[in-house]
Amino acid sequence: AAATAAAAAAEATAVPEPAVAGPAVSAPVARGERRVKLTRMRQTIARTLKNAQNELAQLTTFNEVDMTELFKMRKKYKDAFVAKHDAKLGFMSAFVMASARALQEQPVVNAAIVSGTDEIEYREYVNIGFAAATPAGLVVPVMRDVDKMSILDIEREMGRLAGKAKSGKIEMSDMTGSTYSITNGGVFGSLMSMPILTPPQSAILGMHGVFDRPVYVGGEIAIRPMMYVALTYDHRLVDGREAVTCLKRIKELCEDPYRFLLDI
């Protein structure tokens, strides 16, 4: 009992050890917020996209394109093309021309339901819009009668319209009347996406980045430059058969660009 009492007394008189100082806690930094008014262009874009989402039955089908032959063609002829025509030879023009051919073969993909009616409008022309990024936002200039254009015509018209867009001189008349659109997220490194369709179009093609991937070719595994492509379409009008066939035709033409010359 005496030992227990002595231990209790010693514990009561013990000097506590000094507390270990923890890391200093800094005062919270105030983080400000700011609000800016949406530009008129951004308001229009937001309204158009949301209305399209509400109105259209959008569905997307995917495929992939082996870019080997397009790369070879461009590498072989780009310098001669510039020397003769004073225009660059890019890859998007091939997809534009392939789309025009595919749309002629699948006319319902180039058609549209007339808003507020129970009628379908079939277009006997192909007007293709292409997305162009500008400091003020995304715009979609329209190339008209693409079905009658050559690769050179397409390159020149894209360059002319893209130049107007970047300089802020694009006009409303340059951005109306498209029957189909192409957007190329590949310029920003996109691997895959589902492009949003806007009326009065029934289809939009999404191009993406080209990346080397192993693929099965001729019984062997080979490394090829591959691009995923996506076609979003209005399923109210376009069935899966027509949409898939259209995208597959674009793939075939771009994988073997000599088909353009032979018309096959």
Buried (B, 14 or more C-beta within 10 A) or exposed (E): EEEEEEEEEEEEEEEEEEEEEEEEEEEEEEEEEEEEEEEEEEEEBEEEEEEBEEBBEBBBBBBBBBBBBBBEBBEEEEEEBEEEEEBBBBBBBBBBBBBBBBBBEBEBBBBBBEEEEEEEBEBEBBBBBBBBBBEEEEBBBBBBEBBEBEBBBBBBBBEEBBEBBBEEEBEEEBBEEBBBBBBBBBEEEBEBBBBBBBBBBBBBBBBBBBBEBEBEEEEEEEEBBBBBBBBBBBBEBBEEEBBBBBBBBBBBBBBBBEBBEEEE
